Amino acid sequence: MKIEQIYDKALAHGSYAIVSEGQVALVDPGRDPQPYLDFAEKHHGTIVAVFETHPHADFASSHLEFQQRFGATVYINPKVGVSYPFLPLQHGDEVRIGKVTFRALFTPGHSPDHNAYLLLDEAGKPHAVFTGDSLFVGDVGRPDLREGAGHVKANRKELAGMMYDTVNTVFAPLPDDVLVYPAHGAGSLCGKNMSTELYSTIGQQKEENWAFHVKEKQAFVESFLDGQPFIPKYFPYDVELNRKGADPLAESIERVPRLASAEALEKGVLIVDTRNQEAFKAGHLNGALNIQNKEGDKFETWLGALVSPTESFYLVAEDEEALAAAIVRAAKIGYEKLIKGALVNPAQAPVKSDRLDLNEFKAHPERYTIVDIRNQSEVATGKIFDSAVEIPLPELRDRSGELATDKPIVVHCAGGYRSAAGASILERKLAGATVYDLSEAVKEFK
């Protein structure tokens, strides 16, 4: 038996490939099938099973592609209500893969239809548990994502209570040496206190994870619900996408229209420009939204947070290679179907962004309307400018009308990435206003 964690840093998503006797099982695979195919080839195995813990909200899964292309069986809790062929696994049900066994553990709390999977080794001994979004290293999966999505809906208080029961009746009794392999790590919006460690043991979590230490159920629920991060627009969309199953990746991205020039763009349709902020400021298409596609950033998350799954958009990049990469990243959250057309930014893009005179701003900040687009939890740790108007970036497109335009506007975040998007939103929304991006210079004011 061999286990490999396949980790997507941009989405902070951990999936798993397990091989025994030439049979390969996957747990919560991401949209791109290639890493799992590479694993199977390396170990001379065949992918025969996909275990889904629940319909994920933050990424599109490739489970349907593995079923359709390779004949793999998809296993999932029947409460999910999927529309593709599957085999149901309820609490205690087991599946043999090679010489190892997967035992389903019903673990509601993050969602009402969640399974974890306990892996029993060749001797039948509990070896590892694939916890999905139920148990993380340092946290448990947030309970507020399924109030308006999924086949089975539940309110956050009900789910928080379910999570208390899951922690104490399902996970706590497991042997301390059982490895914990979660679906997410630090940086994911599926929890709030996740460790940078990507795996752990049940024993370590009993010692270090807050969820095992709160003994009174009502106190657990209150602590659990407090301070959860914002919910991106695309989360309910991805829940439904994963219940139905996403199209094969390569075929779907091939269907994205490629445009030769900006002349083909339809007026009024949103433009998402993925270039770096300096290139964007030097020249971009009118009304474009700047969501930078840089290595190590959160492009997928911010695309899905700022662009609704009900609106189509044009996708712009620096060159053909960057454009292809941006389409794939959009597809990781199922957004390739929303792309009305993809094109390379024109050499002579008509709009240039205003540049801030930093020395003037430092000397007279009162002459500017300062907009803090950090999340509420970030602002709670301390304001950078006392006079700043607070509008979190995910709300800025809808709340831009709250800003006065009698003074130049300066947008800031914590490090410079988000403020590029924020400034571009206000450029588009507040016609005639002077809008500046403080960018990385914000670090000089902390």
C-alpha positions as CSV (number, residue, x, y, z in Angstrom):
1,M,0.0,0.0,0.0
2,K,1.2,3.5,-0.9
3,I,-0.6,6.8,-0.2
4,E,0.2,10.1,-1.9
5,Q,-1.2,13.5,-1.0
6,I,-1.7,15.7,-4.1
7,Y,-1.8,19.3,-2.9
8,D,-3.1,22.3,-4.8
9,K,-1.6,25.3,-3.1
10,A,-3.8,27.9,-4.8
11,L,-6.9,26.3,-3.5
12,A,-5.3,24.9,-0.4
13,H,-6.8,21.6,-1.4
14,G,-5.5,18.2,-0.5
15,S,-6.6,15.1,-2.4
16,Y,-5.2,11.5,-2.2
17,A,-4.2,8.6,-4.3
18,I,-3.9,5.1,-2.7
19,V,-2.6,2.0,-4.4
20,S,-2.8,-1.6,-3.3
21,E,-2.1,-4.7,-5.5
22,G,-2.3,-2.5,-8.7
23,Q,-5.7,-1.0,-7.8
24,V,-5.8,2.8,-7.3
25,A,-8.4,4.6,-5.3
26,L,-8.7,8.4,-5.2
27,V,-10.2,10.6,-2.5
28,D,-11.7,14.0,-3.4
29,P,-9.7,14.5,-6.6
30,G,-9.4,18.0,-8.1
31,R,-10.6,19.0,-11.6
32,D,-7.3,18.1,-13.4
33,P,-7.1,14.3,-13.8
34,Q,-3.4,14.3,-14.8
35,P,-1.7,14.1,-11.4
36,Y,-3.8,11.0,-10.5
37,L,-3.1,9.4,-13.9
38,D,0.6,10.1,-13.3
39,F,0.4,8.4,-9.9
40,A,-1.3,5.3,-11.4
41,E,1.3,5.1,-14.2
42,K,4.2,5.4,-11.7
43,H,2.8,2.6,-9.6
44,H,1.6,0.4,-12.6
45,G,-1.9,0.6,-11.3
46,T,-5.5,1.2,-12.6
47,I,-7.8,3.8,-11.1
48,V,-10.8,1.8,-10.0
49,A,-12.5,3.9,-7.3
50,V,-13.2,7.5,-6.4
51,F,-14.3,8.3,-2.8
52,E,-16.1,11.6,-2.5
53,T,-16.5,12.9,1.0
54,H,-19.2,15.4,0.0
55,P,-20.1,17.8,-2.8
56,H,-17.3,20.4,-2.4
57,A,-18.1,24.1,-2.5
58,D,-14.6,25.5,-3.3
59,F,-13.4,23.4,-6.3
60,A,-14.8,21.2,-9.1
61,S,-14.0,17.5,-8.8
62,S,-13.0,15.1,-11.5
63,H,-15.0,12.2,-10.2
64,L,-17.4,12.0,-13.1
65,E,-14.5,12.2,-15.6
66,F,-12.8,9.2,-14.0
67,Q,-16.1,7.3,-14.1
68,Q,-16.8,8.1,-17.8
69,R,-13.3,7.8,-19.2
70,F,-11.8,5.1,-17.0
71,G,-14.8,3.2,-15.6
72,A,-14.0,4.0,-12.0
73,T,-16.8,3.5,-9.4
74,V,-17.8,6.6,-7.5
75,Y,-18.6,6.1,-3.8
76,I,-20.5,8.8,-1.9
77,N,-23.1,9.2,0.8
78,P,-26.6,8.7,-0.7
79,K,-27.8,11.9,1.1
80,V,-25.9,13.9,-1.5
81,G,-28.5,13.2,-4.1
82,V,-26.2,13.0,-7.1
83,S,-27.4,12.6,-10.7
84,Y,-24.7,10.2,-12.0
85,P,-24.3,6.5,-11.3
86,F,-22.7,5.8,-7.9
87,L,-22.5,3.2,-5.1
88,P,-23.8,4.5,-1.8
89,L,-21.8,4.2,1.3
90,Q,-23.4,4.8,4.7
91,H,-21.8,4.6,8.2
92,G,-19.8,1.4,8.6
93,D,-20.1,0.2,5.0
94,E,-16.8,-1.1,3.6
95,V,-15.1,-1.4,0.2
96,R,-12.1,-3.6,-0.6
97,I,-9.3,-2.1,-2.8
98,G,-6.5,-4.6,-3.4
99,K,-5.6,-5.7,0.1
100,V,-6.8,-2.6,2.0
101,T,-10.3,-1.6,3.1
102,F,-12.1,1.7,3.1
103,R,-14.7,2.1,5.8
104,A,-17.3,4.9,5.5
105,L,-17.8,7.1,8.6
106,F,-20.8,9.4,8.5
107,T,-19.4,12.7,9.7
108,P,-22.0,15.5,9.3
109,G,-21.3,19.1,10.5
110,H,-19.6,20.8,7.6
111,S,-22.4,19.4,5.4
112,P,-25.3,17.2,6.3
113,D,-24.2,14.5,3.8
114,H,-20.5,14.2,4.7
115,N,-18.5,10.9,4.9
116,A,-15.0,10.4,6.1
117,Y,-13.2,7.3,5.1
118,L,-11.2,5.1,7.5
119,L,-8.4,3.2,5.7
120,L,-7.7,-0.3,7.2
121,D,-4.3,-1.7,6.2
122,E,-3.5,-5.3,4.9
123,A,-3.8,-6.6,8.5
124,G,-7.2,-4.9,9.1
125,K,-5.6,-2.3,11.4
126,P,-6.9,1.4,11.2
127,H,-4.1,3.3,9.4
128,A,-5.4,6.6,8.2
129,V,-8.7,8.6,8.0
130,F,-9.5,10.8,5.0
131,T,-11.5,13.4,6.7
132,G,-12.6,15.7,3.8
133,D,-13.9,18.9,5.3
134,S,-15.0,17.5,8.6
135,L,-11.7,17.4,10.5
136,F,-8.8,19.7,9.6
137,V,-5.4,20.0,11.2
138,G,-6.3,22.5,13.9
139,D,-9.9,23.1,13.1
140,V,-13.1,21.5,11.8
141,G,-15.0,22.4,8.6
142,R,-17.3,25.5,8.7
143,P,-21.0,24.8,9.1
144,D,-22.5,27.8,7.2
145,L,-22.1,26.7,3.5
146,R,-25.2,24.5,3.1
147,E,-28.0,26.7,4.1
148,G,-29.0,27.4,0.5
149,A,-27.3,24.7,-1.5
150,G,-27.3,21.0,-1.9
151,H,-29.9,18.2,-2.0
152,V,-30.1,18.2,1.8
153,K,-30.1,21.7,3.4
154,A,-29.6,22.5,7.1
155,N,-29.1,25.7,9.0
156,R,-25.7,26.5,10.5
157,K,-26.7,25.9,14.1
158,E,-28.0,22.5,13.3
159,L,-24.8,21.7,11.5
160,A,-22.6,23.1,14.2
161,G,-24.4,20.7,16.7
162,M,-23.8,17.8,14.3
163,M,-20.1,18.6,14.2
164,Y,-19.9,18.5,17.9
165,D,-21.3,15.0,17.8
166,T,-19.0,14.0,14.9
167,V,-15.9,15.1,16.8
168,N,-16.9,13.4,20.0
169,T,-18.5,10.2,18.8
170,V,-16.7,9.5,15.5
171,F,-13.2,10.9,15.6
172,A,-12.4,10.9,19.3
173,P,-12.8,7.1,19.7
174,L,-10.3,6.4,16.8
175,P,-6.8,5.1,17.8
176,D,-4.3,8.0,18.5
177,D,-1.9,6.7,15.9
178,V,-4.4,6.9,13.0
179,L,-3.1,9.4,10.4
180,V,-5.4,12.4,9.6
181,Y,-5.5,13.4,6.0
182,P,-7.8,16.4,5.4
183,A,-9.1,18.0,2.2
184,H,-7.8,21.4,3.1
185,G,-4.9,23.3,4.7
186,A,-4.2,26.9,5.8
187,G,-5.5,29.4,3.3
188,S,-8.8,27.6,2.6
189,L,-12.1,29.4,3.3
190,C,-13.6,26.1,4.4
191,G,-12.3,26.7,8.0
192,K,-10.9,29.5,10.1
193,N,-8.0,28.1,12.3
194,M,-6.3,25.6,10.0
195,S,-2.6,24.7,10.6
196,T,0.1,25.0,8.0
197,E,0.7,21.3,8.6
198,L,-0.9,19.2,5.9
199,Y,-1.5,16.0,7.9
200,S,-1.6,14.9,11.5
201,T,-2.7,12.1,13.8
202,I,-5.9,11.6,15.8
203,G,-3.7,11.8,19.0
204,Q,-2.2,15.2,18.0
205,Q,-5.6,16.6,17.2
206,K,-7.0,15.5,20.5
207,E,-4.2,17.5,22.1
208,E,-4.0,20.5,19.8
209,N,-7.4,21.0,18.0
210,W,-9.8,23.3,19.8
211,A,-12.8,21.2,18.8
212,F,-11.8,18.3,21.0
213,H,-11.4,20.6,24.1
214,V,-14.8,22.3,24.3
215,K,-16.9,19.8,26.3
216,E,-20.2,21.7,26.5
217,K,-22.2,21.5,23.3
218,Q,-23.7,25.0,23.4
219,A,-20.3,26.5,24.0
220,F,-18.9,24.5,21.1
221,V,-21.7,25.8,18.8
222,E,-21.2,29.4,19.7
223,S,-17.4,29.2,19.3
224,F,-17.7,27.3,16.0
225,L,-20.1,29.9,14.5
226,D,-18.1,32.9,15.6
227,G,-15.7,34.6,13.2
228,Q,-16.2,32.4,10.1
229,P,-14.8,34.0,6.9
230,F,-16.9,35.3,4.0
231,I,-18.6,33.0,1.6
232,P,-17.4,33.5,-2.1
233,K,-20.2,33.8,-4.7
234,Y,-19.2,30.5,-6.4
235,F,-19.5,28.2,-3.4
236,P,-23.2,27.2,-3.9
237,Y,-22.6,26.9,-7.6
238,D,-19.8,24.4,-7.1
239,V,-21.9,22.4,-4.7
240,E,-24.5,21.9,-7.4
241,L,-21.8,21.4,-10.1
242,N,-20.2,18.5,-8.1
243,R,-23.6,16.9,-7.4
244,K,-24.1,16.7,-11.2
245,G,-20.5,16.1,-12.1
246,A,-18.2,18.4,-14.1
247,D,-17.4,17.8,-17.8
248,P,-14.0,16.3,-18.7
249,L,-11.5,19.1,-18.3
250,A,-9.7,19.0,-21.7
251,E,-13.0,18.9,-23.6
252,S,-14.5,21.7,-21.6
253,I,-11.6,24.1,-22.0
254,E,-11.4,23.4,-25.7
255,R,-14.9,24.8,-26.0
256,V,-13.9,28.2,-24.6
257,P,-14.0,30.7,-27.6
258,R,-10.7,32.2,-28.5
259,L,-10.9,35.8,-29.8
260,A,-8.4,37.4,-32.2
261,S,-9.1,41.0,-31.2
262,A,-11.0,43.2,-28.8
263,E,-13.3,44.3,-31.6
264,A,-15.3,41.2,-31.1
265,L,-16.1,42.1,-27.4
266,E,-19.8,42.7,-26.7
267,K,-20.4,45.9,-24.8
268,G,-21.6,45.6,-21.2
269,V,-20.0,42.2,-20.6
270,L,-17.5,42.0,-17.8
271,I,-13.8,41.8,-18.7
272,V,-11.4,40.0,-16.3
273,D,-7.8,41.0,-17.0
274,T,-5.4,38.5,-15.4
275,R,-2.2,40.4,-16.0
276,N,0.1,41.7,-13.3
277,Q,-1.0,45.1,-11.9
278,E,1.8,47.1,-13.4
279,A,1.0,45.9,-16.9
280,F,-2.7,46.5,-16.2
281,K,-2.2,50.1,-15.1
282,A,0.0,50.8,-18.2
283,G,-2.9,49.9,-20.5
284,H,-6.1,47.9,-20.3
285,L,-9.5,47.6,-21.9
286,N,-12.2,49.9,-20.7
287,G,-14.0,48.6,-17.6
288,A,-11.7,45.6,-17.0
289,L,-11.5,44.0,-13.6
290,N,-7.9,43.2,-12.6
291,I,-7.6,39.7,-10.9
292,Q,-4.0,38.8,-11.2
293,N,-3.0,35.3,-12.2
294,K,0.3,34.9,-10.5
295,E,2.0,31.8,-9.2
296,G,1.2,31.3,-5.5
297,D,-1.8,33.7,-5.5
298,K,-5.5,33.0,-5.0
299,F,-6.7,33.7,-8.5
300,E,-9.4,31.0,-8.4
301,T,-10.8,32.1,-5.1
302,W,-11.0,35.8,-6.1
303,L,-12.4,35.1,-9.5
304,G,-15.2,33.1,-7.8
305,A,-15.6,35.7,-5.0
306,L,-15.9,38.7,-7.3
307,V,-17.6,37.2,-10.4
308,S,-21.1,35.7,-9.9
309,P,-21.7,32.3,-11.5
310,T,-24.8,33.9,-13.1
311,E,-22.7,36.3,-15.3
312,S,-20.5,35.6,-18.3
313,F,-17.2,37.4,-18.8
314,Y,-14.3,37.8,-21.2
315,L,-10.8,36.6,-20.0
316,V,-7.7,38.6,-20.9
317,A,-4.0,37.6,-20.4
318,E,-0.6,38.8,-21.5
319,D,0.1,36.1,-24.0
320,E,-1.2,32.8,-25.3
321,E,0.6,30.7,-22.7
322,A,-0.8,32.9,-19.8
323,L,-4.2,32.8,-21.4
324,A,-4.3,29.0,-21.5
325,A,-3.1,28.8,-17.9
326,A,-5.8,31.3,-16.8
327,I,-8.5,29.2,-18.5
328,V,-7.4,26.1,-16.7
329,R,-7.4,27.9,-13.4
330,A,-10.9,29.2,-14.1
331,A,-11.9,25.6,-14.8
332,K,-10.7,24.4,-11.4
333,I,-13.8,26.1,-10.0
334,G,-16.0,25.3,-13.0
335,Y,-15.9,28.8,-14.4
336,E,-14.7,27.9,-17.9
337,K,-18.4,27.7,-19.0
338,L,-18.8,31.4,-18.1
339,I,-16.0,32.6,-20.3
340,K,-17.7,34.3,-23.3
341,G,-14.3,34.7,-25.0
342,A,-10.6,34.6,-24.2
343,L,-8.0,36.9,-25.8
344,V,-4.5,38.4,-25.5
345,N,-4.6,42.0,-24.3
346,P,-4.2,44.4,-27.3
347,A,-0.8,46.0,-27.7
348,Q,-2.4,49.5,-27.6
349,A,-5.0,49.1,-24.8
350,P,-6.8,52.4,-24.5
351,V,-7.2,52.9,-20.7
352,K,-4.4,53.8,-18.3
353,S,-4.8,53.9,-14.5
354,D,-3.9,56.9,-12.4
355,R,-0.6,56.7,-10.5
356,L,-0.5,57.8,-6.9
357,D,2.0,60.4,-5.7
358,L,3.1,58.5,-2.6
359,N,4.9,61.4,-1.0
360,E,1.9,63.7,-1.4
361,F,-0.3,61.0,0.1
362,K,2.0,60.6,3.1
363,A,2.0,64.3,3.7
364,H,-1.7,64.9,3.3
365,P,-3.8,61.7,3.7
366,E,-6.8,63.8,4.7
367,R,-7.1,65.0,1.1
368,Y,-8.1,61.5,0.0
369,T,-10.9,59.1,0.6
370,I,-9.2,55.9,1.8
371,V,-11.0,52.6,1.3
372,D,-9.9,49.5,3.3
373,I,-11.0,46.4,1.4
374,R,-9.6,43.9,3.9
375,N,-11.9,41.3,5.5
376,Q,-13.7,42.2,8.7
377,S,-11.5,39.8,10.7
378,E,-8.4,41.6,9.4
379,V,-9.8,45.0,10.2
380,A,-10.6,43.8,13.7
381,T,-6.9,43.2,14.4
382,G,-6.2,46.9,13.7
383,K,-6.9,49.7,11.2
384,I,-4.0,51.0,9.1
385,F,-5.7,54.4,8.5
386,D,-8.1,55.6,11.1
387,S,-10.2,57.5,8.6
388,A,-10.6,54.6,6.1
389,V,-14.0,53.5,4.8
390,E,-14.3,49.8,5.3
391,I,-15.8,47.8,2.5
392,P,-14.5,44.2,2.1
393,L,-13.4,43.4,-1.4
394,P,-16.2,40.7,-2.1
395,E,-18.8,43.5,-1.4
396,L,-17.1,46.3,-3.3
397,R,-18.9,45.8,-6.7
398,D,-22.3,46.1,-5.0
399,R,-21.4,48.8,-2.5
400,S,-19.2,51.2,-4.6
401,G,-22.1,53.7,-4.6
402,E,-21.5,54.3,-0.9
403,L,-18.3,56.2,-1.7
404,A,-18.1,59.9,-2.1
405,T,-16.1,61.0,-5.2
406,D,-15.4,64.6,-4.2
407,K,-11.8,63.6,-3.3
408,P,-9.4,61.2,-4.9
409,I,-9.9,57.6,-3.7
410,V,-7.0,55.4,-2.5
411,V,-7.7,51.7,-2.2
412,H,-5.6,49.5,0.2
413,C,-5.6,45.9,1.4
414,A,-3.0,44.1,3.5
415,G,-0.3,43.4,0.9
416,G,-1.1,44.8,-2.5
417,Y,-2.7,41.9,-4.4
418,R,-6.4,42.6,-3.6
419,S,-6.1,46.4,-3.9
420,A,-5.3,46.0,-7.6
421,A,-8.7,44.3,-8.0
422,G,-10.4,46.8,-5.7
423,A,-9.1,49.9,-7.6
424,S,-10.1,48.4,-11.0
425,I,-13.6,47.8,-9.6
426,L,-13.9,51.5,-8.6
427,E,-12.5,52.7,-11.9
428,R,-15.3,50.9,-13.6
429,K,-18.1,51.7,-11.2
430,L,-17.3,55.4,-10.4
431,A,-17.2,57.1,-13.7
432,G,-15.1,60.3,-13.6
433,A,-13.6,59.6,-10.1
434,T,-9.9,59.6,-9.6
435,V,-8.9,56.1,-8.2
436,Y,-5.5,55.1,-6.9
437,D,-4.2,51.7,-5.9
438,L,-1.9,51.9,-2.8
439,S,-0.6,48.5,-3.8
440,E,2.4,47.1,-1.9
441,A,3.2,50.6,-0.5
442,V,0.6,49.8,2.2
443,K,3.4,48.0,4.1
444,E,5.1,51.3,4.8
445,F,2.1,52.4,6.8
446,K,1.6,49.4,9.0
